[in-house]
Amino acid sequence: MDQETAKKLYEEGGIFIFLGVPEGTEFGIDMKSWNTGEKFRGVKMIPPGLHYIFFSAVSSIGDTAPRSGFFHNFKKSEIYVKKWDRENECVSSEAISETEIVGLKDNIRVLDNFLGPYPYDILDKWKNLTSNITDALVQRLTPISGYIQSALELESCSDADRPRGKKTAEENSVSESLNLTKQSKRLRLSDGIEENLLPKLKPKEGTELE
């Protein structure tokens, strides 16, 4: 890429600033992903249009969490800022103050060395994939939380609501008629009872569609 083209892309492209991301986190945009380095603060020169930003927390022993991500339609020269939530290992729900955003914009030249360039080698493929996706469609298919998960997050019921196994009258009758000893008595679970013993799970709040 020649200098003139790079300069134009820098001035007209969007910037995604991602603050506080731990080193080694899997991060990606559209069809490319990397593991972040110590200096990572985001991506620059993002072409105007719809893009998918995704990430996965990585543990100290290299285990990678399920992927999460979100769509964002970048406007010309837009600066979009998010923070990392270390406790929950995801994007923070904390709102970015206007003062902080203005401060980042004023120091964008200093921040430039900490921003990776958008991978333009995948742009044509990405445009072909997303050319028919509208903002309305993205909104309709995105969960209430605003983040798309690669694995459904489920919540179990409380211990008080957890079903307990019980013998049925029929099973007691069979056991007595066979005169089984206490040591050999076992609860034989029918399909229905097994179903009742399974924990009651529901999608985590915010992961459902509107």
Disulfide bonds with the S-S distance in Angstrom:
none
